[in-house]
Amino acid sequence: MSLSHTSRNASHPFIVALALVTAFCTMPVSAALRPGVINNVADGVLIPQPKQVSYNKQSFPINTSTIISYDEANLANAEYLQSELRRLYQLECKITKAGSSTAKNQISLHIAKTGKALPQKTDGYTLTVNNNGVTLASRGLVGVFYGIQTLKQLLSQHGVELLAKGCQVTDEPAMAWRGVYLNLRSINRSPESMQSMKNLINSFAALKMNTLFFELSDNIIYDRQKFPAMEHQALSKAQAKELVNYAKSLHFEVIPALQMLSHSVWILSNPANFPLLEDPEHDNGWSTNWCPSHPGVDALVKDVLEETIEIFEPKYVHICMDEINYGPYAMCERCKTQNPSELLYRSIKRMYDINASKGVKTMMWHDTLLPTGQYMVGTTDKARGWEIIDKLPKDILMVDWDYEIYTAESQKRLRYFTDKGFPVVGATFYSPVAIQGFAQALAKEPASLGLFDTLWSYVGSWALPQDVAPEAWSAVLLTGQYAWNPAAPKLSEIRYDPIYQISKIIRPDKEPTDWSSVPLAKYYNYRITNSADSWPKYGAENAVHKVLGSDIQSGQVRFRLAGQDAAKNVILLSAEPDDALPKGPVTIALNKKASRLALLITCNLPLDRDSLAHWSRVTSHPLVAKARLEYTDGTSADLEFRYRWNVTDWNSKFGVFDGRIAVTAETESGSRIQLIRTDWVNPHPGKSIKNISIESQNSSGMSLAVFAISISAAQE
């Protein structure tokens, strides 16, 4: 199922589906904890979890004298590892062909044909790390590449030394396809946007994903068809090819996706295409269908498909064709006297034949072909696709989009296609429970190729992290995790923050180690208790005191809390004039230099929660509060605390991209308690900071709560 982020219709049936999906997004991935249990980001966590891993007490130091040794086939992998060490740690290691160096300080990359522990799959690998070095072997180049991703996660900085944690890993994926569906309509051709997309693709590779869907339409400047309304930001063919080639260099299968027949509003970026619509007199928004009988459609389809294939050189093209039922179909003068299912068949076969003539296979969404009223609500009775399914070529790959918890009914729907001889691949959404359940089911189906994530309204622009909802970041990481290893870990056993994990892949950051607490006792202005009247009004069972009663460790930072017996335990800022909460601003004296500040914070739910949860506003970030660093020279620097970007509410199901979950727990009644660590890199570390002033600024009824602040000393 698809939904454009640029052309949404509030009455679209997607809204109903989203409400159902949200109901299934029950327990957050780290919420199954008893009260007061700290959930810190784990050092050296491996994502996806390998099939087999055992640790030893050894470690291997990596420094400028370390040699990356490669056999003849692995030069590209050696260069990639070299570039990643440079990017992540500013460390320059030499690469050399195997046998040309006698140095003992080596990371060895090689292809092996035999070995008792070596997985049979070419994307499997073995990785050994001990005091003597690192040995990475696979039967294929892609397996070595995935082993490098695991090695990267085993690295940790200890002062000036980079250490690889000692271990033995034997690993291979459960599924052949592990991917993400990206709508590229929101990116532009600027160098910054292009680089952001490359960084994003590299982060997907770090999760051992291997399939990318690029949804195209009017966002490429084609030669044979013109879409003038989008040419101001559309990619050139050379830029599209650049992204494709970059992804392929990281072992991705790149599949272009084109909204054909249904959701065809994109063709209207050229006003001359209005006559091609089934109902050219009315604006049907995202439910726009084109006329399957119009001869002009044949020319458009042929031009766009052939030119797309020239750019991508793909193995598959995704022609979409979902939700035909929601738009006008078989009603125009050309179509209304024809058999609706035959119109559908001719459309599919036309595209299939064009693809096949270029040596490319076809894939499409499954719902168009389901029997009406069976397996799924809202299937396409207008097109009556079930009447022609047995006529379709059996090598069409059917994409089963299933966003709810996988059930026996879901399995029947999947096997409706596999029993007819079609291969299938699964498409999931954002619910953690649904992602793991679907992955586990697909892994047991011989005709299934794998699983990929679709995000639709949860992404405004993939090139801008702030335009991607926290739910989407979590879903991407969990899809990578469970498409590789559906069995482990259980959701209730995950002890890391998925959003933080993917954010540090996209934006690597070397965290300081020299932190000190800022004394806040005299600035605390409120006491959070178990009283039903206490902010944020959880009630007597909330067990907040079990979270706030002791210090909290988050990464290298130890946050000093007020303690269970303190008269006041938080700096709380009023959200509204009459809320009876302490008024701001609160000004905290520092009188020292600092390279970075870390704040332990949270907020309450916004008053207009339903509005912010609406599918069209899930990427919005209302302003909660502002902080200002005032330097002794009279200058200042500001930081904004924005909801679901660098702060979120006590019982949010997800963390934030520009921060990390420092602690999470669950109350006895099942409510989630969560505190966020937000870091502020001082833009002027050479200046002495006089104070930090924090003031509520929001218009959504949210109060900012600050529990602790730590600072890292500026490097002289």
Secondary structure as UniProt FT lines:
FT   TURN            10..11
FT   HELIX           14..24
FT   TURN            29..30
FT   TURN            35..36
FT   TURN            43..44
FT   STRAND          52..62
FT   TURN            64..65
FT   STRAND          67..70
FT   HELIX           72..74
FT   HELIX           75..89
FT   STRAND          94..97
FT   TURN            98..99
FT   STRAND          106..111
FT   TURN            116..117
FT   TURN            122..123
FT   STRAND          125..130
FT   TURN            131..132
FT   STRAND          133..138
FT   HELIX           141..153
FT   STRAND          155..158
FT   TURN            159..160
FT   STRAND          161..171
FT   STRAND          177..183
FT   HELIX           184..186
FT   HELIX           191..206
FT   TURN            207..208
FT   STRAND          211..216
FT   HELIX           228..230
FT   TURN            231..233
FT   HELIX           237..249
FT   TURN            250..251
FT   STRAND          253..258
FT   HELIX           264..269
FT   HELIX           271..276
FT   TURN            280..281
FT   HELIX           285..287
FT   TURN            292..293
FT   HELIX           295..312
FT   STRAND          316..318
FT   HELIX           324..326
FT   TURN            333..337
FT   HELIX           340..357
FT   TURN            358..359
FT   STRAND          361..365
FT   HELIX           367..369
FT   TURN            372..373
FT   TURN            377..378
FT   TURN            381..384
FT   HELIX           385..387
FT   HELIX           389..391
FT   TURN            394..395
FT   STRAND          397..401
FT   HELIX           408..418
FT   TURN            419..421
FT   STRAND          424..428
FT   HELIX           432..443
FT   TURN            446..447
FT   STRAND          448..453
FT   HELIX           456..458
FT   TURN            462..463
FT   HELIX           465..467
FT   HELIX           470..484
FT   HELIX           491..493
FT   HELIX           498..506
FT   STRAND          515..517
FT   TURN            521..523
FT   TURN            532..533
FT   TURN            535..536
FT   TURN            540..541
FT   HELIX           544..548
FT   STRAND          552..554
FT   TURN            555..556
FT   STRAND          557..559
FT   TURN            564..565
FT   STRAND          570..572
FT   TURN            577..578
FT   STRAND          586..592
FT   STRAND          596..603
FT   TURN            607..608
FT   HELIX           609..613
FT   TURN            615..616
FT   TURN            618..619
FT   STRAND          623..631
FT   TURN            632..633
FT   STRAND          636..643
FT   TURN            644..646
FT   TURN            650..651
FT   TURN            657..658
FT   STRAND          660..666
FT   TURN            668..669
FT   STRAND          672..681
FT   TURN            685..686
FT   STRAND          689..696
FT   STRAND          704..712
//
